[in-house]
Amino acid sequence: MDHSGIELHDARLVSVTTDYVARRVVVAIDYYPNPNASVRVPASIQFNGVSRFNELSDLDELQSNAAAGNISYWVPAIDSGTTYIYLVRGLIGITAKDLVFASDA
């Protein structure tokens, strides 16, 4: 599925959970569901069949920029492949068989 229409600019990274046995990574975020939204809503991005997971993050910078949004943007994989989530002073790269974006919005 093509998730490139989901905008994560100014989203906030909440947590990253890794299940090494199940080869699953879940990234919890708060994001604006559309360009006119004034309130962020919770969402999760679940990666299944993970073969590579890399994170380089500066927790002080993430915390300092949480109010404004500490996610700059993302480049989601189409079907299987590597998704890149660009952070304030950091990057998350996840290579997986698929990803599922779930939100209440």
Residue pairs with C-beta under 8 A, 6 or more apart in sequence:
1 78
1 79
2 76
2 78
3 76
3 99
3 101
4 76
4 78
6 31
6 76
6 101
7 31
7 32
7 35
7 73
8 29
8 31
8 71
8 73
8 74
8 85
9 69
9 71
9 72
9 73
10 31
10 32
10 68
10 69
10 71
11 29
11 30
11 31
11 32
11 40
11 69
11 70
11 71
12 29
12 30
12 31
12 40
12 66
12 69
12 70
12 71
13 27
13 28
13 29
13 62
13 70
13 71
13 85
13 87
14 28
14 29
14 30
14 42
15 27
15 28
16 25
16 26
16 27
16 28
16 55
16 92
17 25
17 26
17 28
18 24
18 25
18 53
19 25
19 26
23 48
23 49
23 50
23 51
24 46
24 47
24 48
24 50
25 46
25 47
25 50
25 53
25 94
25 96
26 44
26 45
26 46
26 47
27 44
27 45
27 47
27 85
27 92
27 94
28 42
28 43
28 44
29 42
29 43
29 44
29 45
29 71
30 40
30 41
30 42
30 43
31 40
31 41
31 43
31 71
31 103
32 39
32 40
32 41
33 41
33 103
33 105
34 105
37 105
41 103
41 104
41 105
42 103
42 104
43 101
43 102
43 103
43 104
43 105
44 101
44 102
44 103
45 83
45 99
45 100
45 101
45 102
46 99
46 100
46 102
47 53
47 83
47 94
47 96
47 98
47 99
48 96
48 97
48 98
48 99
48 100
49 80
49 96
49 97
49 98
50 94
50 95
50 96
50 97
51 95
51 96
52 82
52 93
52 94
52 95
53 93
53 94
53 95
54 91
54 92
54 93
54 94
55 90
55 91
55 92
55 93
56 90
56 91
56 92
57 87
57 89
57 90
57 91
57 92
58 88
58 89
58 90
61 70
61 87
61 88
61 89
61 90
62 70
62 87
62 88
62 89
62 90
64 88
65 88
70 87
70 88
71 85
71 86
71 87
71 88
72 86
72 87
72 88
73 86
74 83
74 84
74 85
74 86
75 83
75 84
75 86
76 83
76 99
77 83
77 95
77 96
77 99
79 98
80 96
80 97
80 98
81 95
81 96
82 93
82 94
82 95
83 93
83 94
83 95
83 96
83 99
84 91
84 92
84 93
85 91
85 92
85 93
85 94
